[in-house]
Amino acid sequence: MDEIQQRWLWSLSAPMVALNPRAGYDNPAFYPSPESIDLQGSWGISDRRQLLGMLEKMTDNGHATHLDDAYRAWQRYLPSEWQALLETLEPRERILHEFASRTFGACGPGGILAWDYGRMGFLLRCGVRNQWIDLAESLWLHSRLAVRAQYHYGSWFAYFNGFLAGRAFWGCQGNSDDELAYELDRQGENPNSLMIARGLAQNMADCLADLPWHLDLDLPQRPASLEEFDWS
């Protein structure tokens, strides 16, 4: 893959760069410094096996699965059908469906998949920094994220909004049913979410200037070292 295509892949985790000022938007190993990145405390990852296991688990079965049905229903239902659906739901599910209806216009049918894809891209870049995977392996694994992202989203704008909506959902998982609606409404004021939004607003115009969302990617072949990693 050429340099432009590689930068496209790294941009999948751009929100995580915005959250970490020392990181580089176009750095395949996330940070320019040679020190390892500690993923044990926050992710429980300390080696290659755990990294690949997390990637396989979270890419297609991560947080987005909790809202898939809600986004799908909002996209397909008539207003009367949507209201009828809401009346059949338990309070927590109704709140989450209403959250999906409010955020659909910004992120589209991809919903919060970008939250899972963006963080997995972040882990891959950390994996390169920690020398658990090499660049060729990262490119191939990133290419699998890219295929999914381009299928589910229509623009960088929708993708980044999906990431932020996913972060809002993730930040409220521990709230009770009584607190959930209020806390979801407050997530736009979360300092880390604001940091991500501001970082993307300040940097993405330059970073994405030559990176159209529908860029044709020369998808690499799977490295022999990942033959046991059965992931389409």
C-alpha positions as CSV (number, residue, x, y, z in Angstrom):
1,M,0.0,0.0,0.0
2,D,1.2,3.5,-0.8
3,E,1.7,6.2,1.8
4,I,-1.7,7.8,1.2
5,Q,-3.5,4.5,1.7
6,Q,-1.6,3.8,4.9
7,R,-2.5,7.2,6.3
8,W,-6.1,6.4,5.5
9,L,-5.8,3.3,7.7
10,W,-4.2,5.2,10.5
11,S,-7.0,7.7,10.4
12,L,-9.5,5.1,11.5
13,S,-8.1,5.7,15.0
14,A,-7.8,9.4,14.7
15,P,-10.2,10.1,17.6
16,M,-7.8,8.2,19.9
17,V,-4.9,10.4,18.7
18,A,-7.0,13.5,19.5
19,L,-7.4,12.0,23.0
20,N,-3.6,11.5,23.4
21,P,-1.7,14.7,22.5
22,R,1.7,13.0,22.3
23,A,0.4,10.7,19.5
24,G,0.7,11.2,15.8
25,Y,-2.1,11.1,13.3
26,D,0.1,9.4,10.7
27,N,2.4,7.4,13.0
28,P,1.9,3.6,12.4
29,A,3.1,3.0,16.0
30,F,0.9,5.8,17.5
31,Y,3.7,7.5,19.5
32,P,7.0,8.7,18.2
33,S,8.9,7.8,21.4
34,P,10.3,4.3,21.6
35,E,8.8,3.4,25.0
36,S,6.2,0.6,25.2
37,I,2.5,1.5,25.7
38,D,1.0,0.0,28.8
39,L,-2.3,-1.8,27.8
40,Q,-2.5,-4.0,30.8
41,G,-4.2,-1.7,33.2
42,S,-6.9,-0.5,30.8
43,W,-7.3,-3.4,28.4
44,G,-5.8,-6.4,30.2
45,I,-3.4,-6.9,27.2
46,S,0.2,-7.7,27.7
47,D,1.2,-9.8,24.7
48,R,0.5,-10.6,21.1
49,R,-2.0,-13.4,21.8
50,Q,-4.1,-11.2,24.0
51,L,-4.0,-8.4,21.5
52,L,-5.2,-10.6,18.6
53,G,-7.9,-12.1,20.9
54,M,-9.2,-8.7,21.8
55,L,-9.3,-7.6,18.1
56,E,-11.2,-10.8,17.1
57,K,-13.7,-10.4,20.0
58,M,-14.4,-6.7,19.8
59,T,-14.4,-5.8,16.1
60,D,-17.7,-7.6,15.3
61,N,-19.0,-8.3,18.7
62,G,-18.2,-5.1,20.6
63,H,-20.3,-2.3,22.1
64,A,-22.1,-1.7,18.8
65,T,-24.1,-4.9,19.1
66,H,-26.1,-3.3,22.0
67,L,-27.6,-0.7,19.6
68,D,-27.6,-2.5,16.2
69,D,-31.3,-3.3,16.4
70,A,-32.2,0.3,17.5
71,Y,-30.3,1.9,14.5
72,R,-31.7,-0.7,12.1
73,A,-35.3,-0.1,13.3
74,W,-35.0,3.7,13.1
75,Q,-33.7,3.4,9.6
76,R,-36.5,1.2,8.4
77,Y,-39.6,1.9,10.4
78,L,-42.4,4.4,9.6
79,P,-43.0,6.9,12.3
80,S,-46.1,5.0,13.5
81,E,-44.2,1.7,13.5
82,W,-41.4,3.3,15.5
83,Q,-43.7,4.7,18.1
84,A,-45.4,1.3,18.4
85,L,-42.0,-0.3,18.9
86,L,-41.0,2.1,21.7
87,E,-44.2,1.2,23.6
88,T,-43.3,-2.5,23.7
89,L,-39.8,-1.9,25.1
90,E,-38.6,-2.0,28.7
91,P,-37.5,1.5,30.0
92,R,-33.7,1.0,29.4
93,E,-34.2,-0.3,25.9
94,R,-36.6,2.5,25.1
95,I,-34.0,5.1,26.2
96,L,-31.3,3.4,24.1
97,H,-33.6,3.3,21.1
98,E,-34.3,7.0,21.5
99,F,-30.6,7.7,21.7
100,A,-30.1,5.8,18.4
101,S,-32.9,7.9,16.8
102,R,-31.2,11.2,18.0
103,T,-27.8,10.2,16.7
104,F,-28.7,8.5,13.5
105,G,-28.7,11.7,11.5
106,A,-25.0,12.3,12.5
107,C,-23.6,8.8,12.1
108,G,-26.0,7.0,9.8
109,P,-26.8,3.3,9.7
110,G,-23.3,2.4,10.9
111,G,-24.3,3.6,14.3
112,I,-21.6,3.3,16.9
113,L,-19.5,0.7,15.0
114,A,-16.8,3.3,14.7
115,W,-16.3,3.2,18.4
116,D,-15.2,-0.4,18.1
117,Y,-13.3,0.0,14.9
118,G,-11.4,3.1,16.0
119,R,-10.3,1.6,19.3
120,M,-9.2,-1.6,17.6
121,G,-7.1,0.5,15.2
122,F,-5.6,2.2,18.2
123,L,-4.7,-1.2,19.7
124,L,-3.1,-2.3,16.5
125,R,-0.9,0.8,16.4
126,C,0.0,0.2,20.0
127,G,0.8,-3.4,19.1
128,V,3.4,-2.1,16.5
129,R,4.9,0.2,19.1
130,N,5.2,-2.7,21.6
131,Q,6.6,-5.0,18.9
132,W,3.8,-7.6,19.3
133,I,3.0,-7.3,15.6
134,D,4.9,-5.9,12.7
135,L,3.9,-3.3,10.2
136,A,2.8,-5.8,7.5
137,E,0.6,-7.5,10.0
138,S,-0.9,-4.2,11.2
139,L,-1.6,-3.2,7.6
140,W,-3.5,-6.4,6.8
141,L,-5.5,-6.3,10.1
142,H,-6.2,-2.6,9.5
143,S,-7.4,-3.4,6.0
144,R,-10.1,-5.7,7.5
145,L,-11.3,-2.8,9.7
146,A,-11.3,-0.5,6.6
147,V,-13.5,-2.9,4.6
148,R,-16.0,-2.8,7.4
149,A,-15.8,0.9,7.9
150,Q,-16.3,1.8,4.3
151,Y,-19.3,-0.6,4.0
152,H,-21.1,0.8,7.0
153,Y,-20.3,4.5,6.7
154,G,-20.5,7.1,4.0
155,S,-18.0,9.7,5.2
156,W,-15.3,10.6,7.7
157,F,-17.9,12.9,9.3
158,A,-20.3,10.0,9.9
159,Y,-17.5,7.7,11.1
160,F,-16.2,10.2,13.7
161,N,-19.7,11.0,14.9
162,G,-20.3,7.2,15.3
163,F,-17.1,7.1,17.4
164,L,-18.3,9.9,19.6
165,A,-21.8,8.4,20.0
166,G,-20.2,5.1,20.9
167,R,-18.1,6.8,23.5
168,A,-21.3,8.4,25.0
169,F,-23.0,5.0,25.2
170,W,-19.9,3.3,26.7
171,G,-19.6,6.1,29.3
172,C,-23.2,5.4,30.5
173,Q,-23.3,1.6,30.6
174,G,-23.0,1.6,34.4
175,N,-25.9,4.0,35.0
176,S,-29.2,2.8,36.4
177,D,-32.4,3.0,34.3
178,D,-33.4,6.1,36.2
179,E,-30.1,7.9,35.4
180,L,-29.5,6.7,31.9
181,A,-31.4,9.2,29.8
182,Y,-30.0,12.1,31.8
183,E,-26.5,10.9,31.6
184,L,-26.7,10.2,27.9
185,D,-27.8,13.8,27.4
186,R,-24.8,15.0,29.4
187,Q,-22.1,13.1,27.4
188,G,-21.6,15.9,25.0
189,E,-20.1,17.9,27.9
190,N,-17.7,15.1,28.9
191,P,-14.2,16.6,29.0
192,N,-12.7,13.7,27.0
193,S,-15.4,13.8,24.4
194,L,-14.9,17.5,24.0
195,M,-11.1,16.9,23.7
196,I,-11.7,14.4,20.9
197,A,-14.2,16.7,19.0
198,R,-11.9,19.7,19.3
199,G,-8.8,17.8,18.3
200,L,-10.5,16.4,15.2
201,A,-11.9,19.8,14.3
202,Q,-8.5,21.4,14.5
203,N,-6.5,18.7,12.7
204,M,-8.7,16.7,10.3
205,A,-9.1,19.3,7.6
206,D,-5.3,19.0,6.9
207,C,-5.0,15.3,7.7
208,L,-7.9,14.3,5.5
209,A,-7.3,16.8,2.7
210,D,-6.1,14.0,0.3
211,L,-7.9,11.1,2.0
212,P,-11.4,10.8,0.5
213,W,-13.6,8.4,2.4
214,H,-14.2,6.3,-0.7
215,L,-10.5,5.9,-1.5
216,D,-9.7,2.7,-3.4
217,L,-7.5,0.7,-1.1
218,D,-5.0,-1.9,-2.4
219,L,-5.8,-4.5,0.2
220,P,-2.7,-6.5,1.1
221,Q,-2.4,-10.2,1.3
222,R,-2.6,-11.8,4.7
223,P,0.9,-12.4,6.1
224,A,1.9,-16.0,6.6
225,S,2.4,-15.1,10.3
226,L,-1.4,-14.5,10.6
227,E,-2.5,-17.7,8.8
228,E,-3.9,-19.0,12.0
229,F,-6.0,-15.8,12.5
230,D,-9.2,-16.8,10.8
231,W,-10.7,-13.4,10.2
232,S,-12.4,-12.2,7.0
